[in-house]
Amino acid sequence: EGGAPPPECVLTQDQAVGPNCGVFVKEGSTGNGTQASPFGSIAEAVAELQATQHRIYVCGDGNFIGSVTMDGGNSIYGGLACDDWTFNEGNPRPQIVGTAGDPALRILGAGHSELASLIVTAPNAMDPGESSVALLVSEVNLSTTAVDLNAGNGADGALPPGQVPPALKANPGMAGKDYNDPPPDNASGGTNACGAANLVGGLGGSGLGHRQVAAVS
């Protein structure tokens, strides 16, 4: 797609990235995406990528909350100092922290993309049947350098419609008691208030005792 990027746009140890290489991001900034006035989030930078801009440069070690989806052919680079946009392998790396139930980062479509000096983290899944996915790619030719992908725990599978989770089943009713006079009521069923449901078990059985009656001649 037009050959290699200009040398000043390639991450080079202890070298600054050129101001015309792409769009720039610094956590908490409120700018327009230039190197002098960067965007405040990676999602904002992705939304502003154009046909002539395919590279996102992120300085510092900010945590960018929310899942990100970008087209194939676009790239994200971290490991940059915020004061002069110099790259160093030992610099702190920015982190994308996804939304629960959503891949933290999606790269979809044909093209060559790069991820460098970046952390991508997916939180634990919350709803039944959900997965925790750090990175989802489709069609794209992807290169990664110094990228950590952290997936959380998936959730338990969803139950079929109408089935009650075992943890929400009420305890069975107690056994019925013996009686003489008068017979007692059936024992009440046990209850279980686990979760959002308050469930009640069935009644216990009838009493097993009986009255003694004197014989009359």
Residue, then its C-alpha position, 0 to 999 in steps of 0.5 A: e500500500g505505497g511502500a514503507p512509511p517514512p523513517e521518522c514515522v517508524l518507532t526507533q530507539d531514542q528517536a522522536v516521531g515526526p509530527n506529520c506521521g499520523v494522529f496522536v493521543k495523550e490521556g486526558s488531553t482535549g486536543n484535535g489529534t495533532q502532536a502539539s494538541p493530541f486527542g484524549s482517547i484512542a477511540e477518538a483517534v480511531a474515529e478520526l482516521q482518514a484515508t491519508q492517516h493510518r497510524i495512531y501514536v499514544c504517549g504515556d501509560g494511560n488506561f483507555i477504558g472502553s472497547v475499540t474497533m478499527d479497520g484493517g490497515n490502521s496501526i497503534y503505537g505506544g512506548l512514547a514519551c509525552d514531552d517530546w514523542t521520543f520512543n524507547e523500549g523501556n518507556p511505559r506502555p498505554q493500555i486499552v481496557g475493554t468493555a465486559g462482554d466485548p473484545a477489547l480490541r477488534i481489527l477488521g478488514a483487509g490490510h496490514s496493521e501493526l500494534a507495538s508497545l501496547i497492553v490490551t486487557a479484557p475484563n472478566a465476563m459478567d453475563p451468562g454465556e459471555s466470553s472475555v476476549a482481548l483481541l479479535v482480528s479478521e482478514v487483516n495481516l497483523s504484526t505485533t511487537a511488545v504487546d501484552l494481551n490479557a483475557g479475563n475469565g469467561a462466564d458460566g454458560a446460559l441455562p435453557p429457558g425456564q431452568v432454575p440455576p441449582a444455587l437458586k433451588a429452595n430447600p425441600g420441606m421438612a418431614g411431617k411430625d407424629y400427632n395425637d390430638p389434634p394432628p399438626d399442620n404439614a411442615s412448611g417448605g424450606t426457602n432460599a433467597c439466593g440471588a434475585a429470587n426468593l423460592v419456597g419448597g413444597l410442604g412436608g409430608s403428613g404426620l405419621g402418628h395416630r390416636q389411641v382409642a380404648a376398646v369398648s365391649 
